[in-house]
Amino acid sequence: MKKLHVGEILDEQVEFTLSELCLICNSEESLIIKLVDEGVIKPKGENHENWKFSAIHLKSVHSAIRLEHDLGVNTAGAALALDLIKEVERLRFQLKLYEDSHD
């Protein structure tokens, strides 16, 4: 597997196994499984033996890890926080589109 560097941009088509994602994120499998259970990330595949994760999942996992380690938020709290952040981003995008169409 190719070694990744901080800030490196990944092709969204690249896929990782559970063990590769754990290695890249410096995380335990149990945390990734909890993130899947909480709906933070949704891998392809039926069970954790054949899950495939995309580069998009990396951002979510890193954000969840930061929330847990830096703020002491549990996995369910991290899932809620990430959902709220995504919703705020979506609403900001819609507001920008609305403002641009009324200028």
C-alpha positions, 0 to 999 in steps of 0.5 A, spaced: 500 500 500 502 506 498 504 511 504 500 517 505 502 524 507 499 529 511 495 534 506 495 529 500 489 529 495 487 522 494 483 520 488 475 519 490 475 512 486 481 509 491 478 504 496 481 502 502 480 495 506 478 496 514 485 494 516 488 499 511 483 505 513 485 503 521 493 504 519 492 510 515 488 513 520 492 510 526 485 508 529 483 501 532 478 497 528 473 497 534 473 505 533 471 504 525 466 499 527 463 504 532 463 509 526 460 505 521 454 503 527 453 510 528 452 512 521 458 516 521 461 512 515 457 508 510 462 503 507 461 498 501 460 491 503 456 487 507 460 486 513 467 488 516 471 483 513 469 485 506 468 493 507 471 498 502 472 505 504 473 511 500 478 517 500 471 521 503 471 517 509 478 519 511 475 526 512 470 523 517 474 518 521 479 524 522 474 529 524 471 523 529 477 522 532 479 529 533 472 530 536 473 524 541 480 526 543 480 533 543 473 534 546 472 528 549 466 527 545 463 519 545 462 516 538 455 517 538 456 525 540 461 525 534 456 522 529 451 527 531 456 533 531 459 531 524 451 530 521 450 537 524 456 540 521 454 537 514 447 540 515 450 547 516 455 546 510 449 544 506 445 550 508 450 555 507 451 552 500 444 553 499 444 560 502 450 562 497 446 559 491 440 564 493 444 570 494 448 569 488 441 568 484 438 575 487 444 579 486 
